[in-house]
Amino acid sequence: MRKLCVTSGCKGGVGKSTLACLLAYALSQEGFSVVLLDLGGGDSGTLCLGGTPSGRGLTGREHGYWEGLRESPLSSGLRVAYAAPSSSWEELHLEAIRDAEVAIVDTAPCSQHCKEALFDLRIFVALPNWLSWHAYRRWVEKPEDRTQGDSSLLVINMYHPLLGDWKRRYAVLARRVATLSYDPALAFIYTRDVAEAYLVLSGRTKRDLRDLLDAVKSLLQGAHNSDSRGGVSLPGR
């Protein structure tokens, strides 16, 4: 099983949960068995996957809360679970999803959770603005928030080619940078869930998503090749 974590340094609004759901759904559409573990406690992930927001937020899920895995109605290859982070989250939750090919963990905004866990890939979601840039710089300068051996990928969300200065600015800090263009479909203005959005993405966003998926699969495959325990072959599926 390949494990990746999606995180951010800002409290909401960067599209972290939307990106996590989009990646999970897109990989499931390519034939992978995917589990999405939502530790965020908010309603974005619920809405993206076709559910009804509860309005409980972070305070509505107690320490140790665990909602069992269930198959997403949007894709037969995608299972979802909602949980509150706990000190034993890796043992409790990742053991329960061992049979998945890819596990995506969507952390809470500005979260310090999961930093002790070894992931094959950590994705940091940022926006082309100074608040996100400073948040990413703090994250880069605090290696204790990651585990040695993790790969990382910075995704600039809601991007536009006219904002190329921001891509260059982030590239000074990040070894790997990907972009995902702004798309009203992913703002759920006229779409109800990530499956509908996936079908009507603009051409530019589709290209960005294809490049992002290729980068993710390549990085996960690199982790697989360096792991003598074996796993799943990702590219070219």
C-alpha positions as CSV (number, residue, x, y, z in Angstrom):
1,M,0.0,0.0,0.0
2,R,1.2,3.5,-0.9
3,K,0.4,6.2,1.6
4,L,0.2,9.9,0.9
5,C,-0.8,12.8,3.1
6,V,-2.4,16.1,2.0
7,T,-1.8,19.0,4.2
8,S,-1.7,22.9,4.2
9,G,-0.4,25.6,6.5
10,C,-3.5,27.8,6.4
11,K,-6.8,27.4,8.2
12,G,-9.2,26.5,5.4
13,G,-9.7,28.1,2.0
14,V,-6.8,26.6,0.1
15,G,-8.7,23.7,-1.4
16,K,-6.8,21.0,0.5
17,S,-9.8,18.7,1.1
18,T,-11.1,19.3,-2.5
19,L,-7.7,18.3,-3.9
20,A,-7.5,15.2,-1.7
21,C,-11.0,14.1,-2.8
22,L,-10.1,14.9,-6.5
23,L,-7.0,12.8,-6.3
24,A,-8.7,10.0,-4.6
25,Y,-11.6,10.0,-7.1
26,A,-9.3,10.3,-10.2
27,L,-7.1,7.5,-9.1
28,S,-10.1,5.3,-8.4
29,Q,-11.3,6.0,-12.0
30,E,-8.0,4.7,-13.2
31,G,-8.6,1.4,-11.6
32,F,-6.8,1.7,-8.3
33,S,-8.3,0.6,-5.0
34,V,-8.2,3.9,-3.0
35,V,-9.0,4.7,0.6
36,L,-9.5,8.4,1.7
37,L,-9.1,9.0,5.4
38,D,-10.5,12.4,6.4
39,L,-9.0,13.7,9.5
40,G,-9.9,17.3,8.8
41,G,-13.2,17.4,10.7
42,G,-14.7,19.9,8.4
43,D,-17.5,19.6,5.8
44,S,-15.5,20.2,2.6
45,G,-14.6,16.5,2.1
46,T,-18.2,15.5,2.9
47,L,-19.6,17.8,0.2
48,C,-17.0,16.8,-2.4
49,L,-18.0,13.2,-2.1
50,G,-21.7,13.8,-2.4
51,G,-22.6,13.9,1.3
52,T,-24.6,16.5,3.3
53,P,-22.5,18.8,5.4
54,S,-23.2,18.2,9.1
55,G,-22.1,21.6,10.4
56,R,-20.3,19.9,13.4
57,G,-16.9,21.0,12.3
58,L,-13.8,20.1,14.3
59,T,-15.5,20.3,17.7
60,G,-18.1,17.7,16.6
61,R,-15.6,14.9,16.5
62,E,-14.1,13.8,19.8
63,H,-10.6,12.6,20.3
64,G,-10.4,9.0,19.1
65,Y,-13.6,9.3,17.0
66,W,-13.5,6.7,14.2
67,E,-16.2,6.1,11.6
68,G,-15.7,2.9,9.8
69,L,-14.8,2.6,6.1
70,R,-17.6,2.7,3.6
71,E,-17.7,2.6,-0.1
72,S,-18.2,5.9,-1.8
73,P,-21.4,6.1,-4.0
74,L,-19.4,8.0,-6.6
75,S,-16.9,5.2,-7.4
76,S,-16.7,1.5,-6.6
77,G,-12.9,1.8,-6.2
78,L,-13.1,4.4,-3.5
79,R,-13.7,3.9,0.2
80,V,-14.0,6.7,2.7
81,A,-13.7,7.0,6.5
82,Y,-13.9,10.1,8.8
83,A,-12.0,10.2,12.0
84,A,-10.6,12.5,14.6
85,P,-6.8,12.4,14.9
86,S,-5.5,10.4,17.9
87,S,-2.1,9.4,19.1
88,S,-2.7,5.9,17.8
89,W,-4.2,7.0,14.5
90,E,-1.6,5.2,12.3
91,E,-2.0,1.9,14.1
92,L,-5.8,2.1,14.3
93,H,-6.7,3.5,10.9
94,L,-4.0,2.4,8.5
95,E,-4.1,-1.1,9.8
96,A,-7.8,-1.1,8.9
97,I,-7.1,0.0,5.3
98,R,-4.1,-2.3,4.7
99,D,-5.7,-3.9,1.6
100,A,-5.9,-0.6,-0.3
101,E,-3.5,0.1,-3.1
102,V,-3.4,3.8,-2.3
103,A,-4.3,5.5,1.0
104,I,-4.8,9.3,1.1
105,V,-4.9,11.0,4.4
106,D,-6.5,14.5,4.5
107,T,-5.3,16.3,7.6
108,A,-6.8,19.1,9.5
109,P,-5.7,22.7,8.5
110,C,-2.4,23.7,10.1
111,S,-2.3,20.2,11.6
112,Q,0.6,18.8,13.6
113,H,-1.0,15.4,13.4
114,C,0.6,12.6,11.3
115,K,4.1,14.2,11.5
116,E,5.4,11.0,13.2
117,A,4.1,8.8,10.4
118,L,6.1,7.7,7.4
119,F,4.3,8.6,4.2
120,D,5.5,7.8,0.7
121,L,4.5,11.3,-0.3
122,R,3.4,14.5,1.5
123,I,1.4,17.0,-0.6
124,F,1.4,20.6,0.6
125,V,-1.5,22.6,-0.9
126,A,-0.9,26.4,-1.2
127,L,-2.3,29.4,-3.0
128,P,-0.5,32.0,-5.1
129,N,-0.5,34.6,-2.2
130,W,1.8,35.7,0.6
131,L,-0.1,34.1,3.4
132,S,0.3,30.6,1.8
133,W,3.9,31.4,0.8
134,H,4.9,32.2,4.4
135,A,3.0,29.1,5.6
136,Y,4.9,26.9,3.2
137,R,8.2,28.5,4.1
138,R,7.6,27.7,7.8
139,W,6.8,24.1,6.9
140,V,10.0,23.8,4.9
141,E,12.0,25.2,7.7
142,K,10.5,22.8,10.3
143,P,11.7,19.3,9.1
144,E,10.5,17.9,12.4
145,D,7.0,18.1,10.9
146,R,8.0,15.4,8.5
147,T,9.6,12.0,8.8
148,Q,12.9,11.2,7.2
149,G,12.3,9.3,3.9
150,D,9.1,11.2,3.0
151,S,8.9,12.7,-0.5
152,S,7.1,16.0,-0.8
153,L,5.2,17.8,-3.6
154,L,4.0,21.4,-3.5
155,V,0.7,22.0,-5.3
156,I,-0.2,25.6,-6.1
157,N,-4.0,25.6,-6.2
158,M,-6.3,28.1,-8.0
159,Y,-3.4,28.9,-10.3
160,H,-3.4,30.9,-13.6
161,P,-0.5,31.3,-16.1
162,L,-0.5,35.1,-15.4
163,L,0.6,34.2,-11.9
164,G,3.9,32.7,-13.1
165,D,5.9,34.9,-10.7
166,W,4.3,32.9,-7.8
167,K,5.4,29.6,-9.3
168,R,9.0,30.9,-9.6
169,R,8.8,32.2,-6.0
170,Y,7.6,28.9,-4.7
171,A,10.2,27.0,-6.8
172,V,13.0,28.7,-4.7
173,L,11.7,26.8,-1.7
174,A,10.2,23.7,-3.2
175,R,12.0,20.9,-5.0
176,R,8.9,19.8,-6.8
177,V,6.1,22.1,-7.8
178,A,2.8,21.3,-9.6
179,T,-0.1,23.6,-10.3
180,L,-3.9,23.2,-10.5
181,S,-5.8,25.9,-12.4
182,Y,-8.7,27.7,-10.8
183,D,-11.9,26.1,-12.1
184,P,-15.5,27.0,-11.1
185,A,-16.4,23.3,-11.3
186,L,-14.1,22.7,-8.2
187,A,-15.8,25.5,-6.4
188,F,-19.1,23.6,-6.6
189,I,-20.9,26.6,-8.0
190,Y,-22.8,24.5,-10.6
191,T,-21.5,21.0,-9.6
192,R,-22.7,19.0,-6.6
193,D,-19.7,16.7,-6.0
194,V,-16.2,15.8,-7.3
195,A,-17.6,13.3,-9.8
196,E,-19.6,15.9,-11.6
197,A,-16.7,18.3,-11.4
198,Y,-14.4,15.7,-12.9
199,L,-16.6,15.5,-16.0
200,V,-16.7,19.2,-16.7
201,L,-13.3,20.4,-15.8
202,S,-11.9,23.0,-18.3
203,G,-9.2,21.8,-20.7
204,R,-6.5,23.6,-18.8
205,T,-7.5,22.1,-15.5
206,K,-7.7,18.6,-17.1
207,R,-4.1,19.0,-18.3
208,D,-3.0,20.2,-14.9
209,L,-4.7,17.3,-13.2
210,R,-3.2,14.8,-15.7
211,D,0.3,16.3,-15.0
212,L,-0.4,16.2,-11.2
213,L,-1.5,12.5,-11.3
214,D,1.5,11.6,-13.4
215,A,3.8,13.3,-10.8
216,V,2.0,11.6,-7.9
217,K,2.2,8.2,-9.5
218,S,5.9,8.7,-10.4
219,L,6.8,9.7,-6.8
220,L,4.8,6.9,-5.4
221,Q,6.5,4.5,-7.8
222,G,9.9,5.8,-6.7
223,A,9.0,5.1,-3.1
224,H,7.9,1.6,-4.2
225,N,11.1,0.9,-6.0
226,S,13.2,1.9,-2.9
227,D,11.0,-0.2,-0.6
228,S,12.1,-3.9,-0.5
229,R,8.7,-4.8,1.1
230,G,7.1,-4.5,-2.3
231,G,3.8,-3.0,-3.2
232,V,1.7,-1.9,-6.2
233,S,3.0,-0.8,-9.6
234,L,1.5,2.6,-10.3
235,P,2.7,4.1,-13.6
236,G,1.1,2.9,-16.8
237,R,-1.9,1.3,-15.2
